[in-house]
Amino acid sequence: METYPSESRVDKFNEQLNLIKNGLTKSVKQHKEMGVRACKLRDNIEATIKHEPYTELQIALRALQSSLAEIEREREKAITTRMQVSVIGKLNSMEQITKKPINLVATSFKKKRKKLQKETNKTTIVKTAEKEFFTQLPPFEQARVEDIKMLLEEYCNSLMYYHCKSIEQLSSAMSALGKVDGKAARKQCEKELKKEGVKL
């Protein structure tokens, strides 16, 4: 019985889908973990503000803390929640809608071919299975490519949105940090020391 190179498409797709699913699932999980760490940093900055005597640095720290809070809201919206639904959800639906049907046909075809090798007089059974498999292969290929394209576009769009929001928020924090002047803080400190009667 003749074998065709296109028969391996299903096996390659199964491997490809597993690799993409594994990578994207880990990426979303890492973003969740980064969100937890970023919230801890935001809380630590809140605590340091209470100990900061220089007003301009207090303002800059508050701006950074505010930026981090907004970035984490955007991460939650764009990555943690949206990707969980749209990207991981799409991967799970691909398992049922794209992968499962073509795998059933491919498995049936392989079993019938194997059986034929034992019983060489029943070629019509295999020809029917072969036709069914190869008839379903082109629509499967279209669905496979469109699903993966849509999945990766959603992933890229979510990350781009998140990173744009991060740049926007961090630009605001950088603007506040740009107003911090170490020399001015030194003069203010010297003034306070003089008021307290400390001789320099």
WOZIQUI-V694609 format. One record per run of one state. SS is the DSSP state (h for helix, s for strand, l for the rest). FROM is the first residue (numbers start at 1). LEN is the number of residues. Records with the same first field share a line. If there is no record, write none. Layout:
# WOZIQUI-V694609
SS=FROM-LEN + FROM-LEN
This chain:
# WOZIQUI-V694609
l=1-4 + 50-5 + 119-4 + 179-3 + 196-5
h=5-45 + 55-64 + 123-56 + 182-14
